């Protein structure tokens, strides 16, 4: 299954060990989920880690390399304006460009969309349950 994880999933996985988000990241490490990511998503993750969690540049560099190695990096060719929040649109662009099956998010506006061009949008718990890995 090809998936795009929203920034909130990465942040939770990297800052709250032992949670469901870490389980989702482990599924990608194990190869059970093929993760798709874009540079704007990586940049947003790094920006949030720096701003909200005071992470040092060296750690941010390690996170960037980890994410780039873990996921297929895609470069969306088209800018979308489906949702009001621009970072949410970057998720849709990434999923579309990477041929993702699902976007995993906790974002209310994203979840309200439910689906975008046959790409399901679901909460983390439902995603893990669908893979038989509910935490």
N, CA, C and O atoms as CSV, one atom per row, in Angstrom:
chain,resi,resn,atom,element,x,y,z
A,1,UNK,N,N,0.841,-1.180,0.000
A,1,UNK,CA,C,0.000,0.000,0.000
A,1,UNK,C,C,0.882,1.237,0.000
A,1,UNK,O,O,1.832,1.341,0.775
A,2,UNK,N,N,0.555,2.163,-0.874
A,2,UNK,CA,C,1.285,3.431,-0.932
A,2,UNK,C,C,0.557,4.464,-0.093
A,2,UNK,O,O,-0.654,4.646,-0.224
A,3,UNK,N,N,1.307,5.142,0.776
A,3,UNK,CA,C,0.684,6.110,1.676
A,3,UNK,C,C,1.490,7.393,1.782
A,3,UNK,O,O,2.716,7.396,1.667
A,4,UNK,N,N,0.761,8.486,2.005
A,4,UNK,CA,C,1.356,9.767,2.368
A,4,UNK,C,C,0.961,10.008,3.819
A,4,UNK,O,O,-0.223,9.986,4.157
A,5,UNK,N,N,1.949,10.236,4.672
A,5,UNK,CA,C,1.674,10.582,6.060
A,5,UNK,C,C,1.707,12.097,6.184
A,5,UNK,O,O,2.631,12.757,5.710
A,6,UNK,N,N,0.685,12.630,6.828
A,6,UNK,CA,C,0.620,14.063,7.086
A,6,UNK,C,C,1.724,14.432,8.076
A,6,UNK,O,O,2.221,13.584,8.816
A,7,UNK,N,N,2.086,15.678,8.074
A,7,UNK,CA,C,3.126,16.178,8.972
A,7,UNK,C,C,2.860,15.788,10.424
A,7,UNK,O,O,3.785,15.438,11.159
A,8,UNK,N,N,1.587,15.851,10.835
A,8,UNK,CA,C,1.270,15.541,12.232
A,8,UNK,C,C,1.626,14.096,12.605
A,8,UNK,O,O,1.933,13.817,13.764
A,9,UNK,N,N,1.588,13.195,11.652
A,9,UNK,CA,C,1.967,11.797,11.909
A,9,UNK,C,C,3.477,11.717,12.148
A,9,UNK,O,O,3.929,11.084,13.101
A,10,UNK,N,N,4.247,12.361,11.278
A,10,UNK,CA,C,5.711,12.366,11.457
A,10,UNK,C,C,6.109,13.013,12.776
A,10,UNK,O,O,6.963,12.489,13.492
A,11,UNK,N,N,5.498,14.147,13.102
A,11,UNK,CA,C,5.841,14.860,14.336
A,11,UNK,C,C,5.547,13.977,15.544
A,11,UNK,O,O,6.375,13.861,16.447
A,12,UNK,N,N,4.380,13.361,15.563
A,12,UNK,CA,C,4.035,12.469,16.675
A,12,UNK,C,C,5.004,11.291,16.764
A,12,UNK,O,O,5.448,10.931,17.854
A,13,UNK,N,N,5.327,10.699,15.633
A,13,UNK,CA,C,6.234,9.548,15.624
A,13,UNK,C,C,7.616,9.918,16.137
A,13,UNK,O,O,8.264,9.123,16.818
A,14,UNK,N,N,8.071,11.134,15.811
A,14,UNK,CA,C,9.424,11.557,16.172
A,14,UNK,C,C,9.529,12.165,17.565
A,14,UNK,O,O,10.628,12.295,18.105
A,15,UNK,N,N,8.384,12.539,18.152
A,15,UNK,CA,C,8.436,13.197,19.460
A,15,UNK,C,C,7.735,12.426,20.576
A,15,UNK,O,O,7.959,12.707,21.753
A,16,UNK,N,N,6.894,11.461,20.222
A,16,UNK,CA,C,6.153,10.684,21.222
A,16,UNK,C,C,6.403,9.189,21.010
A,16,UNK,O,O,5.589,8.505,20.391
A,17,UNK,N,N,7.521,8.686,21.519
A,17,UNK,CA,C,7.851,7.274,21.305
A,17,UNK,C,C,6.783,6.341,21.880
A,17,UNK,O,O,6.173,6.619,22.913
A,18,UNK,N,N,6.580,5.227,21.174
A,18,UNK,CA,C,5.677,4.210,21.665
A,18,UNK,C,C,4.229,4.386,21.250
A,18,UNK,O,O,3.383,3.574,21.625
A,19,UNK,N,N,3.921,5.419,20.492
A,19,UNK,CA,C,2.539,5.670,20.107
A,19,UNK,C,C,2.181,5.060,18.758
A,19,UNK,O,O,2.999,4.410,18.107
A,20,UNK,N,N,0.943,5.288,18.363
A,20,UNK,CA,C,0.436,4.771,17.091
A,20,UNK,C,C,1.196,5.343,15.893
A,20,UNK,O,O,1.407,4.647,14.900
A,21,UNK,N,N,1.604,6.607,15.986
A,21,UNK,CA,C,2.344,7.220,14.876
A,21,UNK,C,C,3.694,6.525,14.688
A,21,UNK,O,O,4.144,6.330,13.559
A,22,UNK,N,N,4.332,6.154,15.792
A,22,UNK,CA,C,5.597,5.421,15.684
A,22,UNK,C,C,5.362,4.053,15.042
A,22,UNK,O,O,6.198,3.576,14.275
A,23,UNK,N,N,4.230,3.424,15.354
A,23,UNK,CA,C,3.868,2.148,14.721
A,23,UNK,C,C,3.730,2.339,13.212
A,23,UNK,O,O,4.204,1.515,12.431
A,24,UNK,N,N,3.079,3.429,12.807
A,24,UNK,CA,C,2.909,3.709,11.378
A,24,UNK,C,C,4.254,3.909,10.688
A,24,UNK,O,O,4.456,3.445,9.566
A,25,UNK,N,N,5.164,4.594,11.354
A,25,UNK,CA,C,6.494,4.806,10.790
A,25,UNK,C,C,7.248,3.479,10.699
A,25,UNK,O,O,7.960,3.231,9.725
A,26,UNK,N,N,7.092,2.637,11.702
A,26,UNK,CA,C,7.736,1.322,11.694
A,26,UNK,C,C,7.239,0.467,10.525
A,26,UNK,O,O,8.008,-0.306,9.955
A,27,UNK,N,N,5.972,0.600,10.169
A,27,UNK,CA,C,5.442,-0.144,9.024
A,27,UNK,C,C,6.157,0.249,7.737
A,27,UNK,O,O,6.380,-0.590,6.864
A,28,UNK,N,N,6.513,1.515,7.621
A,28,UNK,CA,C,7.266,1.977,6.452
A,28,UNK,C,C,8.694,1.453,6.500
A,28,UNK,O,O,9.242,1.035,5.480
A,29,UNK,N,N,9.299,1.476,7.689
A,29,UNK,CA,C,10.672,0.959,7.843
A,29,UNK,C,C,10.718,-0.526,7.474
A,29,UNK,O,O,11.664,-0.986,6.835
A,30,UNK,N,N,9.679,-1.270,7.885
A,30,UNK,CA,C,9.605,-2.712,7.615
A,30,UNK,C,C,9.236,-3.018,6.165
A,30,UNK,O,O,9.339,-4.166,5.732
A,31,UNK,N,N,8.808,-2.005,5.410
A,31,UNK,CA,C,8.439,-2.210,4.025
A,31,UNK,C,C,6.996,-2.651,3.819
A,31,UNK,O,O,6.610,-3.000,2.703
A,32,UNK,N,N,6.203,-2.640,4.868
A,32,UNK,CA,C,4.793,-3.030,4.742
A,32,UNK,C,C,3.960,-1.895,4.160
A,32,UNK,O,O,2.879,-2.125,3.619
A,33,UNK,N,N,4.463,-0.680,4.270
A,33,UNK,CA,C,3.825,0.497,3.675
A,33,UNK,C,C,4.884,1.182,2.838
A,33,UNK,O,O,5.998,1.420,3.305
A,34,UNK,N,N,4.537,1.500,1.596
A,34,UNK,CA,C,5.448,2.268,0.753
A,34,UNK,C,C,5.099,3.736,0.948
A,34,UNK,O,O,4.054,4.208,0.500
A,35,UNK,N,N,5.985,4.440,1.620
A,35,UNK,CA,C,5.754,5.835,1.954
A,35,UNK,C,C,6.134,6.731,0.784
A,35,UNK,O,O,7.152,6.519,0.126
A,36,UNK,N,N,5.299,7.736,0.536
A,36,UNK,CA,C,5.546,8.731,-0.502
A,36,UNK,C,C,5.646,10.081,0.200
A,36,UNK,O,O,4.837,10.399,1.072
A,37,UNK,N,N,6.641,10.870,-0.186
A,37,UNK,CA,C,6.857,12.168,0.454
A,37,UNK,C,C,7.355,13.156,-0.591
A,37,UNK,O,O,7.847,12.761,-1.648
A,38,UNK,N,N,7.224,14.433,-0.290
A,38,UNK,CA,C,7.741,15.478,-1.176
A,38,UNK,C,C,8.621,16.410,-0.360
A,38,UNK,O,O,8.572,16.410,0.870
A,39,UNK,N,N,9.422,17.197,-1.052
A,39,UNK,CA,C,10.287,18.146,-0.352
A,39,UNK,C,C,9.495,19.133,0.504
A,39,UNK,O,O,9.919,19.425,1.622
A,40,UNK,N,N,8.358,19.662,0.026
A,40,UNK,CA,C,7.594,20.566,0.900
A,40,UNK,C,C,7.143,19.903,2.207
A,40,UNK,O,O,7.095,20.562,3.246
A,41,UNK,N,N,6.814,18.613,2.165
A,41,UNK,CA,C,6.417,17.911,3.391
A,41,UNK,C,C,7.615,17.758,4.320
A,41,UNK,O,O,7.498,17.981,5.525
A,42,UNK,N,N,8.763,17.381,3.771
A,42,UNK,CA,C,9.984,17.263,4.584
A,42,UNK,C,C,10.303,18.610,5.231
A,42,UNK,O,O,10.621,18.673,6.419
A,43,UNK,N,N,10.219,19.679,4.452
A,43,UNK,CA,C,10.515,21.014,4.988
A,43,UNK,C,C,9.551,21.400,6.104
A,43,UNK,O,O,9.956,22.004,7.097
A,44,UNK,N,N,8.278,21.054,5.943
A,44,UNK,CA,C,7.303,21.381,6.984
A,44,UNK,C,C,7.597,20.602,8.269
A,44,UNK,O,O,7.509,21.155,9.365
A,45,UNK,N,N,7.945,19.326,8.134
A,45,UNK,CA,C,8.294,18.517,9.316
A,45,UNK,C,C,9.484,19.147,10.041
A,45,UNK,O,O,9.459,19.300,11.263
A,46,UNK,N,N,10.515,19.507,9.297
A,46,UNK,CA,C,11.715,20.095,9.900
A,46,UNK,C,C,11.405,21.435,10.560
A,46,UNK,O,O,11.917,21.735,11.639
A,47,UNK,N,N,10.566,22.239,9.907
A,47,UNK,CA,C,10.206,23.555,10.456
A,47,UNK,C,C,9.452,23.404,11.778
A,47,UNK,O,O,9.717,24.139,12.730
A,48,UNK,N,N,8.522,22.463,11.840
A,48,UNK,CA,C,7.755,22.243,13.068
A,48,UNK,C,C,8.664,21.720,14.176
A,48,UNK,O,O,8.563,22.160,15.321
A,49,UNK,N,N,9.551,20.782,13.842
A,49,UNK,CA,C,10.480,20.256,14.852
A,49,UNK,C,C,11.374,21.361,15.405
A,49,UNK,O,O,11.648,21.396,16.604
A,50,UNK,N,N,11.826,22.256,14.545
A,50,UNK,CA,C,12.692,23.354,14.985
A,50,UNK,C,C,11.918,24.366,15.823
A,50,UNK,O,O,12.380,24.784,16.885
A,51,UNK,N,N,10.741,24.754,15.343
A,51,UNK,CA,C,9.977,25.813,15.991
A,51,UNK,C,C,9.289,25.353,17.275
A,51,UNK,O,O,9.371,26.037,18.295
A,52,UNK,N,N,8.625,24.223,17.238
A,52,UNK,CA,C,7.839,23.789,18.399
A,52,UNK,C,C,8.599,22.889,19.368
A,52,UNK,O,O,8.234,22.779,20.538
A,53,UNK,N,N,9.659,22.245,18.875
A,53,UNK,CA,C,10.365,21.280,19.716
A,53,UNK,C,C,11.840,21.618,19.897
A,53,UNK,O,O,12.596,20.831,20.467
A,54,UNK,N,N,12.249,22.784,19.415
A,54,UNK,CA,C,13.614,23.296,19.596
A,54,UNK,C,C,14.694,22.284,19.217
A,54,UNK,O,O,15.703,22.153,19.910
A,55,UNK,N,N,14.478,21.578,18.123
A,55,UNK,CA,C,15.469,20.602,17.678
A,55,UNK,C,C,16.647,21.325,17.031
A,55,UNK,O,O,16.474,22.313,16.317
A,56,UNK,N,N,17.840,20.813,17.294
A,56,UNK,CA,C,19.073,21.407,16.777
A,56,UNK,C,C,19.266,21.081,15.292
A,56,UNK,O,O,18.731,20.085,14.805
A,57,UNK,N,N,20.022,21.908,14.575
A,57,UNK,CA,C,20.253,21.683,13.145
A,57,UNK,C,C,20.805,20.290,12.817
A,57,UNK,O,O,20.422,19.696,11.810
A,58,UNK,N,N,21.690,19.776,13.650
A,58,UNK,CA,C,22.261,18.447,13.390
A,58,UNK,C,C,21.176,17.368,13.427
A,58,UNK,O,O,21.150,16.478,12.576
A,59,UNK,N,N,20.281,17.451,14.417
A,59,UNK,CA,C,19.191,16.474,14.500
A,59,UNK,C,C,18.234,16.633,13.324
A,59,UNK,O,O,17.754,15.643,12.770
A,60,UNK,N,N,17.959,17.871,12.945
A,60,UNK,CA,C,17.078,18.122,11.807
A,60,UNK,C,C,17.668,17.532,10.525
A,60,UNK,O,O,16.934,16.996,9.695
A,61,UNK,N,N,18.970,17.625,10.362
A,61,UNK,CA,C,19.633,17.049,9.196
A,61,UNK,C,C,19.470,15.529,9.186
A,61,UNK,O,O,19.231,14.930,8.137
A,62,UNK,N,N,19.602,14.910,10.364
A,62,UNK,CA,C,19.423,13.446,10.453
A,62,UNK,C,C,17.988,13.056,10.100
A,62,UNK,O,O,17.766,12.061,9.410
A,63,UNK,N,N,17.020,13.833,10.571
A,63,UNK,CA,C,15.617,13.563,10.266
A,63,UNK,C,C,15.371,13.684,8.758
A,63,UNK,O,O,14.681,12.850,8.172
A,64,UNK,N,N,15.932,14.713,8.140
A,64,UNK,CA,C,15.761,14.914,6.693
A,64,UNK,C,C,16.306,13.717,5.915
A,64,UNK,O,O,15.660,13.231,4.986
A,65,UNK,N,N,17.481,13.248,6.290
A,65,UNK,CA,C,18.086,12.092,5.612
A,65,UNK,C,C,17.243,10.839,5.847
A,65,UNK,O,O,17.003,10.061,4.924
A,66,UNK,N,N,16.795,10.652,7.092
A,66,UNK,CA,C,15.960,9.495,7.431
A,66,UNK,C,C,14.700,9.465,6.569
A,66,UNK,O,O,14.367,8.430,5.992
A,67,UNK,N,N,13.999,10.598,6.480
A,67,UNK,CA,C,12.763,10.656,5.698
A,67,UNK,C,C,13.028,10.446,4.209
A,67,UNK,O,O,12.266,9.755,3.532
A,68,UNK,N,N,14.088,11.032,3.709
A,68,UNK,CA,C,14.429,10.884,2.289
A,68,UNK,C,C,14.788,9.434,1.958
A,68,UNK,O,O,14.457,8.948,0.876
A,69,UNK,N,N,15.456,8.747,2.870
A,69,UNK,CA,C,15.815,7.345,2.651
A,69,UNK,C,C,14.614,6.414,2.812
A,69,UNK,O,O,14.520,5.387,2.140
A,70,UNK,N,N,13.712,6.778,3.696
A,70,UNK,CA,C,12.574,5.936,4.033
A,70,UNK,C,C,11.502,5.943,2.948
A,70,UNK,O,O,10.859,4.923,2.701
A,71,UNK,N,N,11.311,7.071,2.313
A,71,UNK,CA,C,10.170,7.251,1.412
A,71,UNK,C,C,10.608,7.491,-0.029
A,71,UNK,O,O,11.753,7.848,-0.308
A,72,UNK,N,N,9.664,7.283,-0.920
A,72,UNK,CA,C,9.841,7.652,-2.316
A,72,UNK,C,C,9.576,9.152,-2.402
A,72,UNK,O,O,8.483,9.608,-2.064
A,73,UNK,N,N,10.559,9.916,-2.847
A,73,UNK,CA,C,10.372,11.367,-2.975
A,73,UNK,C,C,9.791,11.667,-4.351
A,73,UNK,O,O,10.325,11.243,-5.376
A,74,UNK,N,N,8.687,12.406,-4.349
A,74,UNK,CA,C,8.056,12.794,-5.608
A,74,UNK,C,C,8.084,14.313,-5.730
A,74,UNK,O,O,8.136,15.035,-4.734
A,75,UNK,N,N,8.050,14.774,-6.963
A,75,UNK,CA,C,7.985,16.206,-7.234
A,75,UNK,C,C,6.684,16.497,-7.964
A,75,UNK,O,O,6.601,16.335,-9.182
A,76,UNK,N,N,5.670,16.926,-7.225
A,76,UNK,CA,C,4.392,17.234,-7.868
A,76,UNK,C,C,4.560,18.282,-8.962
A,76,UNK,O,O,5.282,19.266,-8.799
A,77,UNK,N,N,3.882,18.050,-10.072
A,77,UNK,CA,C,3.988,18.961,-11.220
A,77,UNK,C,C,2.903,20.030,-11.190
A,77,UNK,O,O,3.041,21.084,-11.811
A,78,UNK,N,N,1.820,19.751,-10.463
A,78,UNK,CA,C,0.682,20.671,-10.435
A,78,UNK,C,C,0.410,21.154,-9.031
A,78,UNK,O,O,0.415,20.367,-8.084
A,79,UNK,N,N,0.170,22.457,-8.890
A,79,UNK,CA,C,-0.207,23.042,-7.596
A,79,UNK,C,C,-1.724,22.948,-7.468
A,79,UNK,O,O,-2.462,23.315,-8.382
A,80,UNK,N,N,-2.173,22.453,-6.324
A,80,UNK,CA,C,-3.610,22.329,-6.077
A,80,UNK,C,C,-4.080,23.395,-5.103
A,80,UNK,O,O,-3.316,23.864,-4.259
A,81,UNK,N,N,-5.341,23.769,-5.229
A,81,UNK,CA,C,-5.985,24.716,-4.307
A,81,UNK,C,C,-7.345,24.124,-3.928
A,81,UNK,O,O,-8.389,24.723,-4.182
A,82,UNK,N,N,-7.310,22.946,-3.322
A,82,UNK,CA,C,-8.532,22.249,-2.948
A,82,UNK,C,C,-8.964,22.660,-1.546
A,82,UNK,O,O,-10.146,22.897,-1.298
A,83,UNK,N,N,-8.008,22.741,-0.640
A,83,UNK,CA,C,-8.278,23.086,0.753
A,83,UNK,C,C,-7.722,24.470,1.077
A,83,UNK,O,O,-6.831,24.964,0.386
A,84,UNK,N,N,-8.245,25.084,2.117
A,84,UNK,CA,C,-7.839,26.443,2.486
A,84,UNK,C,C,-6.391,26.503,2.959
A,84,UNK,O,O,-5.666,27.445,2.642
A,85,UNK,N,N,-5.970,25.479,3.728
A,85,UNK,CA,C,-4.628,25.454,4.300
A,85,UNK,C,C,-3.634,24.927,3.259
A,85,UNK,O,O,-3.743,23.785,2.814
A,86,UNK,N,N,-2.671,25.764,2.877
A,86,UNK,CA,C,-1.718,25.383,1.832
A,86,UNK,C,C,-0.963,24.087,2.122
A,86,UNK,O,O,-0.825,23.266,1.215
A,87,UNK,N,N,-0.461,23.861,3.354
A,87,UNK,CA,C,0.225,22.588,3.614
A,87,UNK,C,C,-0.666,21.364,3.345
A,87,UNK,O,O,-0.162,20.313,2.950
A,88,UNK,N,N,-1.975,21.492,3.554
A,88,UNK,CA,C,-2.886,20.386,3.232
A,88,UNK,C,C,-2.890,20.119,1.730
A,88,UNK,O,O,-2.932,18.968,1.296
A,89,UNK,N,N,-2.847,21.184,0.945
A,89,UNK,CA,C,-2.784,21.021,-0.507
A,89,UNK,C,C,-1.497,20.322,-0.936
A,89,UNK,O,O,-1.494,19.565,-1.907
A,90,UNK,N,N,-0.399,20.574,-0.213
A,90,UNK,CA,C,0.859,19.902,-0.539
A,90,UNK,C,C,0.732,18.381,-0.343
A,90,UNK,O,O,1.330,17.604,-1.088
A,91,UNK,N,N,-0.053,17.964,0.667
A,91,UNK,CA,C,-0.291,16.532,0.899
A,91,UNK,C,C,-1.036,15.919,-0.288
A,91,UNK,O,O,-0.680,14.844,-0.771
A,92,UNK,N,N,-2.070,16.617,-0.745
A,92,UNK,CA,C,-2.849,16.136,-1.889
A,92,UNK,C,C,-1.983,16.041,-3.137
A,92,UNK,O,O,-2.060,15.065,-3.884
A,93,UNK,N,N,-1.155,17.063,-3.359
A,93,UNK,CA,C,-0.257,17.067,-4.522
A,93,UNK,C,C,0.700,15.884,-4.471
A,93,UNK,O,O,0.925,15.208,-5.475
A,94,UNK,N,N,1.257,15.645,-3.296
A,94,UNK,CA,C,2.208,14.549,-3.115
A,94,UNK,C,C,1.527,13.208,-3.380
A,94,UNK,O,O,2.062,12.362,-4.096
A,95,UNK,N,N,0.350,13.023,-2.800
A,95,UNK,CA,C,-0.374,11.760,-2.964
A,95,UNK,C,C,-0.722,11.512,-4.430
A,95,UNK,O,O,-0.587,10.396,-4.931
A,96,UNK,N,N,-1.164,12.550,-5.100
A,96,UNK,CA,C,-1.522,12.413,-6.509
A,96,UNK,C,C,-0.288,12.103,-7.356
A,96,UNK,O,O,-0.323,11.202,-8.194
A,97,UNK,N,N,0.791,12.835,-7.143
A,97,UNK,CA,C,2.015,12.629,-7.926
A,97,UNK,C,C,2.623,11.255,-7.675
A,97,UNK,O,O,3.200,10.655,-8.582
A,98,UNK,N,N,2.497,10.755,-6.450
A,98,UNK,CA,C,3.099,9.474,-6.104
A,98,UNK,C,C,2.201,8.278,-6.298
A,98,UNK,O,O,2.612,7.149,-6.032
A,99,UNK,N,N,0.975,8.499,-6.757
A,99,UNK,CA,C,0.049,7.391,-6.959
A,99,UNK,C,C,-0.322,6.705,-5.649
A,99,UNK,O,O,-0.481,5.485,-5.604
A,100,UNK,N,N,-0.461,7.498,-4.577
A,100,UNK,CA,C,-0.767,6.937,-3.262
A,100,UNK,C,C,-2.194,6.402,-3.205
A,100,UNK,O,O,-3.090,6.883,-3.899
A,101,UNK,N,N,-2.375,5.396,-2.362
A,101,UNK,CA,C,-3.697,4.831,-2.107
A,101,UNK,C,C,-4.404,5.588,-0.996
A,101,UNK,O,O,-5.633,5.664,-0.960
A,102,UNK,N,N,-3.599,6.156,-0.079
A,102,UNK,CA,C,-4.178,6.746,1.123
A,102,UNK,C,C,-3.311,7.894,1.642
A,102,UNK,O,O,-2.090,7.891,1.486
A,103,UNK,N,N,-3.971,8.872,2.261
A,103,UNK,CA,C,-3.310,9.912,3.036
A,103,UNK,C,C,-3.726,9.671,4.478
A,103,UNK,O,O,-4.917,9.571,4.776
A,104,UNK,N,N,-2.751,9.576,5.371
A,104,UNK,CA,C,-3.039,9.366,6.793
A,104,UNK,C,C,-2.841,10.702,7.490
A,104,UNK,O,O,-1.757,11.285,7.446
A,105,UNK,N,N,-3.909,11.183,8.141
A,105,UNK,CA,C,-3.875,12.524,8.709
A,105,UNK,C,C,-4.777,12.630,9.921
A,105,UNK,O,O,-5.716,11.851,10.090
A,106,UNK,N,N,-4.479,13.600,10.757
A,106,UNK,CA,C,-5.343,13.946,11.868
A,106,UNK,C,C,-5.981,15.306,11.646
A,106,UNK,O,O,-6.696,15.809,12.513
A,107,UNK,N,N,-5.730,15.898,10.500
A,107,UNK,CA,C,-6.213,17.232,10.163
A,107,UNK,C,C,-7.702,17.189,9.826
A,107,UNK,O,O,-8.130,16.434,8.953
A,108,UNK,N,N,-8.489,18.015,10.535
A,108,UNK,CA,C,-9.958,17.980,10.374
A,108,UNK,C,C,-10.414,18.326,8.962
A,108,UNK,O,O,-11.299,17.662,8.423
A,109,UNK,N,N,-9.828,19.344,8.361
A,109,UNK,CA,C,-10.238,19.742,7.007
A,109,UNK,C,C,-9.898,18.634,6.006
A,109,UNK,O,O,-10.677,18.342,5.099
A,110,UNK,N,N,-8.742,18.033,6.183
A,110,UNK,CA,C,-8.328,16.947,5.301
A,110,UNK,C,C,-9.270,15.751,5.462
A,110,UNK,O,O,-9.709,15.158,4.477
A,111,UNK,N,N,-9.571,15.406,6.710
A,111,UNK,CA,C,-10.456,14.271,6.981
A,111,UNK,C,C,-11.867,14.525,6.474
A,111,UNK,O,O,-12.539,13.598,6.023
A,112,UNK,N,N,-12.328,15.789,6.545
A,112,UNK,CA,C,-13.662,16.136,6.055
A,112,UNK,C,C,-13.771,15.902,4.551
A,112,UNK,O,O,-14.850,15.599,4.041
A,113,UNK,N,N,-12.651,16.043,3.847
A,113,UNK,CA,C,-12.626,15.787,2.407
A,113,UNK,C,C,-12.901,14.301,2.151
A,113,UNK,O,O,-13.589,13.950,1.192
A,114,UNK,N,N,-12.362,13.433,3.012
A,114,UNK,CA,C,-12.649,12.001,2.938
A,114,UNK,C,C,-11.922,11.248,1.845
A,114,UNK,O,O,-11.400,10.157,2.074
A,115,UNK,N,N,-11.887,11.823,0.669
A,115,UNK,CA,C,-11.240,11.192,-0.480
A,115,UNK,C,C,-10.931,12.273,-1.499
A,115,UNK,O,O,-11.660,13.257,-1.624
A,116,UNK,N,N,-9.839,12.077,-2.226
A,116,UNK,CA,C,-9.506,13.005,-3.299
A,116,UNK,C,C,-9.020,12.187,-4.484
A,116,UNK,O,O,-7.977,11.537,-4.410
A,117,UNK,N,N,-9.761,12.219,-5.557
A,117,UNK,CA,C,-9.406,11.492,-6.776
A,117,UNK,C,C,-9.012,10.038,-6.485
A,117,UNK,O,O,-7.946,9.573,-6.889
A,118,UNK,N,N,-9.877,9.355,-5.794
A,118,UNK,CA,C,-9.721,7.938,-5.428
A,118,UNK,C,C,-8.632,7.677,-4.391
A,118,UNK,O,O,-8.289,6.523,-4.137
A,119,UNK,N,N,-8.089,8.723,-3.793
A,119,UNK,CA,C,-7.113,8.571,-2.705
A,119,UNK,C,C,-7.884,8.732,-1.400
A,119,UNK,O,O,-8.422,9.802,-1.116
A,120,UNK,N,N,-7.932,7.667,-0.613
A,120,UNK,CA,C,-8.646,7.731,0.658
A,120,UNK,C,C,-7.873,8.598,1.647
A,120,UNK,O,O,-6.642,8.628,1.639
A,121,UNK,N,N,-8.611,9.294,2.491
A,121,UNK,CA,C,-8.001,10.097,3.547
A,121,UNK,C,C,-8.563,9.567,4.858
A,121,UNK,O,O,-9.772,9.609,5.086
A,122,UNK,N,N,-7.675,9.065,5.722
A,122,UNK,CA,C,-8.148,8.424,6.939
A,122,UNK,C,C,-7.302,8.756,8.149
A,122,UNK,O,O,-6.138,9.143,8.040
A,123,UNK,N,N,-7.926,8.592,9.314
A,123,UNK,CA,C,-7.197,8.818,10.560
A,123,UNK,C,C,-6.235,7.665,10.786
A,123,UNK,O,O,-6.387,6.589,10.207
A,124,UNK,N,N,-5.249,7.902,11.630
A,124,UNK,CA,C,-4.201,6.929,11.898
A,124,UNK,C,C,-4.770,5.605,12.403
A,124,UNK,O,O,-4.377,4.542,11.923
A,125,UNK,N,N,-5.678,5.657,13.353
A,125,UNK,CA,C,-6.232,4.424,13.938
A,125,UNK,C,C,-6.901,3.554,12.866
A,125,UNK,O,O,-6.706,2.339,12.833
A,126,UNK,N,N,-7.685,4.184,11.996
A,126,UNK,CA,C,-8.360,3.435,10.925
A,126,UNK,C,C,-7.333,2.842,9.959
A,126,UNK,O,O,-7.495,1.716,9.489
A,127,UNK,N,N,-6.287,3.596,9.669
A,127,UNK,CA,C,-5.225,3.113,8.792
A,127,UNK,C,C,-4.550,1.879,9.392
A,127,UNK,O,O,-4.384,0.865,8.713
A,128,UNK,N,N,-4.169,1.968,10.649
A,128,UNK,CA,C,-3.508,0.833,11.305
A,128,UNK,C,C,-4.442,-0.369,11.382
A,128,UNK,O,O,-4.008,-1.503,11.179
A,129,UNK,N,N,-5.715,-0.132,11.671
A,129,UNK,CA,C,-6.692,-1.214,11.716
A,129,UNK,C,C,-6.815,-1.898,10.363
A,129,UNK,O,O,-6.903,-3.124,10.288
A,130,UNK,N,N,-6.821,-1.100,9.285
A,130,UNK,CA,C,-6.944,-1.664,7.939
A,130,UNK,C,C,-5.762,-2.559,7.588
A,130,UNK,O,O,-5.868,-3.437,6.731
A,131,UNK,N,N,-4.639,-2.331,8.257
A,131,UNK,CA,C,-3.445,-3.159,8.008
A,131,UNK,C,C,-3.283,-4.256,9.069
A,131,UNK,O,O,-2.335,-5.039,9.028
A,132,UNK,N,N,-4.221,-4.296,10.013
A,132,UNK,CA,C,-4.131,-5.290,11.074
A,132,UNK,C,C,-3.125,-4.941,12.140
A,132,UNK,O,O,-2.625,-5.828,12.832
A,133,UNK,N,N,-2.809,-3.637,12.291
A,133,UNK,CA,C,-1.803,-3.193,13.251
A,133,UNK,C,C,-2.342,-2.161,14.224
A,133,UNK,O,O,-1.606,-1.254,14.614
A,134,UNK,N,N,-3.576,-2.265,14.621
A,134,UNK,CA,C,-4.134,-1.289,15.552
A,134,UNK,C,C,-3.360,-1.311,16.854
A,134,UNK,O,O,-3.111,-2.365,17.439
A,135,UNK,N,N,-2.988,-0.123,17.289
A,135,UNK,CA,C,-2.178,-0.034,18.518
A,135,UNK,C,C,-3.039,0.342,19.703
A,135,UNK,O,O,-2.534,0.464,20.819
